């Protein structure tokens, strides 16, 4: 521990901190532009100057290590003058266009010049003008405003792992640009908009949309992937204007993926705003009571074994729960499923479908094996963590398939499943790598769980890990990247019907055994409709609604309160930021009202009752699960097969992204770049 | 000095020839494993020498791949330093020093000669695209002011006539003798003086 003084108050701090961090610990605020906790230290903006006793010159506190007995002063005239000087230099070339700048109201430069700057300029010369750069469909540039803090460069190089941004030229002619002005090839690129302390990099889709003080801010959870990034949704009236990250060190740190951030314009398009009934192949508007009565008569006349329900990828847990209750209690059916394809599931124990090492655990791992996964697209934030782990520990990473650039170096095998056989039979060098590693990380992707040999891959590797004590209470190396935000929630609530891990409902559906199909926000089914009567409940007019006979307009994730369990099994609540459009209702309410029409009795009296029942159910399930012993599946069949990585369309993965113009632009930018062959 | 523009006309490909490759490998081998990026400046210079005194974008890409570093990092270095040329400057690249000592000794006469013989404007290729000139800051030969550098050689103690003569020879493909044009060796005192002893007010 070090003892030092900040403004004559003694503080005691651990070793290895910088002066700026010490000041922060002592509760003294230091203005800064270039310094950022999550990035390396650059020390080039000079805004954090402080006085240190016995030092003749002011010191850049962000780059100065704190040492024993230092006497740091931050409130002297000397410091004030230094800050004013720096501020004047920074503003020398900064345009006075705050009224037309999108950063206005949340601009570090604006705020800090109010606090620490001077009210007039002595600079009479012409300001410099820097041409705008092309940084793709997400980032708008206004480089004249740039103060060269280099945060964006450091983010791209260190966190995103795409060293495409750089500072060219020097002195007054320095400019930040991408190499030959191509758009940034990263799924995290838009985080530079948040990092930029001025209005040089602003959000292109959000340009001139609103001022920060006009927006209603709701802290909630993202559903674009299974990570459950913590976000803040900014709304203006009904419209969701933008999505920003919230800090959660255990999940997304400070970053969110471009999809999370920019799919929000999809919430405004293609919305289902009123119930529809299909007459002679055409949809016609209807009232809630009409559609409920039709559904009632259909259900009443059908054999309950010929009814099935399939839930989708963005459905919150309350809705899943009431959906299951509705099927089990109101309809008396158990044909209910939350998987949209033939994914292998062993619901025996919760750890079989979770990312057990937790996202934080990735940083401790000393060996990572990816089986049938491209984490860059399946879980962007998780991939950033793997990169962080690699940067910190030079973790050895092996992938069964070559999946292209993952932003960190890894070695890859040929994708043959025979490799897995060799590994679990101790005949492969990787077997030893796993055994020798203290904290190995075996990550199963969706492609592995969807393949024909999925059961063999998963169960044999699991028992191999168990045999070698890699699955224990201290460290569980078994990790699954779940596909969607509602995947884990659906499994926790028991929305599956399985025989040896197969998807029975889907099999029967494909064999056309059902008469009535209830799709709850399910738009990814690849099945040809024959004589089924399809009820679709959801927020967007997409694949599911297209083949439906009755459409019940539901709410999107920003329009209702709801729980989501992320891939690590953490339960998080998403809050209502907006409201469903027109006639549309919150999803749980629709099912509850339908139940009332069917049986003259609501399933739950109100949302609170539903919530508490749900939480009880989950707690009971987890408790029961924890007491279960590890079970081994014997007699596994091995099929010779090449594992293919299912390259899911990253920008078009769910209904919201498919309705989003920005996502379309992103996809276009990416394909254009590929077709011109400027990759090197 | 302003931001150097990258030439619009770019060659399609670039590769080190055997001489350059040897030189590059020798330099890279001086750095420890994994730190080859440190050789980027030397390699850019080698590329510039090989490619008629300028570095095309493909060469930067080539070097980026050669050293396993991102292109943008090579690009940053190439745009930062003034002595890397990013536009064609001709096979004969004339740099006239116009910093104070040379200026006082008549450097602008040399500039006039260049304007007459090569091109009206600085950084502009001559008609046969073989030669260009530019003003530069101190080249460190103030004792022999005024002077100019053509490719690797210094031509010192010049005046307008001598410059015109040198440029004529250069443009006709010959290589004039480098060094002082007032008949002295390097920066030795003139009139065969070896010490300051015999000068009273020295």
Interface residues (C-beta under 8 A of the other chain):
Chain A: X157 X163 X164 X165 X166 X167 X168 X169 X170 X171 X173 X175 X178 X179 X180 X680
Chain B: X1 X2 X3 X4 X57 X61 X65 X70 X71 X72 X73 X75 X76 X79 X80
